[in-house]
Amino acid sequence: MVWVGTERPVAAAPCESPYRDAGPPAVAIRRRVPSQCVTYIGSHEGCGCGFNSSDVEWQGFDDEAELAPLVGALLDSEREKYLAERGSRERLHAIVASALADGSVFVHACWAGDEGKTPAEVEEVDASWLLTRTSPLKEGVQYRVTRAHP
């Protein structure tokens, strides 16, 4: 599950992912994310799993720049899966980057049912982190996202 905390509601961008309010079932996550608005964001798969490219990470590619020249060498099925995951990260990045104009943004990644658990760690990251890592979201981690500094 990937929850995004923002100061204003996120605008639903054209996307295959379901965007929905974190209504009554998400009371627990509202206590964990210090934001006015908390929204569940799904990947192309509808859940949070599709934001990470765990197959290529398992093969030793943590960095998008290292993998980019080799994408053409992937098997068709591997490439299709990776590009869908990359697209999900790009859409999440667009949501996060846009929301930064209104203040702090938090991204909270956890398994369904673990929304009430205290995050294992809190990391401060630049918004570009979603585009530079093949698997940027760690289970049980809450990210405080900041703007890039020139």
N, C-alpha and C positions, 0 to 999 in steps of 0.2 A: 504494500500500500504506500502511495506517495501522497502526502498532504502538503499543501502550500499555504503558508500563513502570510497574509498581506494586510495593508492598512485599508485598502478598498477592494471591493469584489473584483476578481479577475474577469476580463472580457473573454468571452468564448471565441476563440479563433477557429477558422476552418480547420478541422482536424478529425481524424478517424476515432480519436479517443473520446470516451464519455466525460463530459465536464458536468459536475453536479455539485450542488451545495452540500456541505457537510451538515446535514440536518440532525434531528434528534439522535440517531445512532452514533453520532460522532462527539458526544459530550466529553468523553475521556480525552480525545485528542485536543479539544479546545483548552483543556487544563494544561496541556504540555506545550502548546505553541503560543507564544506571547504576541499575538496579533489580533486585530479587530475581526478579520475575516479568515476562515479556514476552509479550504476547498480541496476535495479529493480530485486528483488528476490521474487519469489512466494512460498507459502507453497504447501503442497500436494493438496490443493484446487485451486491453481493457483493464489490466492490473498494473502493478509497478514493475513486474519482472522484465517487461520489454524495454525498460530504460537502460538496462545493463547488457553489454555484449559479453556475457560470461564465457561463451565458447572461445572467442578470440583471446580473451583475457587468460583463460586456462592454457592457451597455446603460447603465452608469454608476451602478448601485446597489450600493455596497459595504456600506452600512449597512442592517441589517434594519429599523430604525425608519423610514427614508426609504421603503422599499419597502412596508411593511405597508399603508398606505392605498390602494395601487395594485394589490394582488394581485387584487382583483375585476375589474380592467380587463384583466388578462392574457388571452390566448387560452386556451381550455380546456386545450389540450395544454401550453402554457407553465405554467399554474397547477398542473396535475397534477404536472408534473416538479418545479417549485419546491417544492411542498408535500411531495413525497417526499424531496427533498434536505433540506429543513428538518427533517422528521421524523428523518432519519438524524443530523443535527447534535444534535437534542434527545436522542436515545438515547445518542450518544457523550458528550454533556455529563453525562447521568445516571450513566454508568459512571465518568467522570473525577471528578465531584463526590463520588460515593460512596467512591471509592478514596482521596480526599484525607484521609479520616478516619484512615487507616493510615500516612500519610506522603507523601513526595514522589510526584508523578505526572509522567511524561514522555510526550509524544505525538510520535512520529517519523513524518513523512510522506515517502515516497520512491517512485520507480518500482520495480516488481518487478525484482530483480536488482541494485539499488543499495543494498541493506541494509548492505553492507560499507563503503560510502563514508563518509568523514567528513562530517557535516552542513555545508552551506554556511554556516549560521549557527545560533545557539542563541538563542531568545527566551524571556524570562520573561513569562508571561501569566497573567491572572486566569481562573479557570474559566469565567466568563461570556462570555469572548471567543468561545466556540463558538456562542453565541446572539445575539451582536450584529453579527457580520459575515456577509455572504452567502457569502463564500468564505474561511473562516478558515485553511485549510491550504495552506501554500506548499510546493512541491516541494523536497526536500532540506533542510528546516528541522526542527530538533528544538525542541519547546516544553517548557519546564519550567513546569508549571502550579501556581499557588498559589491559596490561598483568597482571597476578596474581603475586604478590610479595611473595617470599618464607618466 
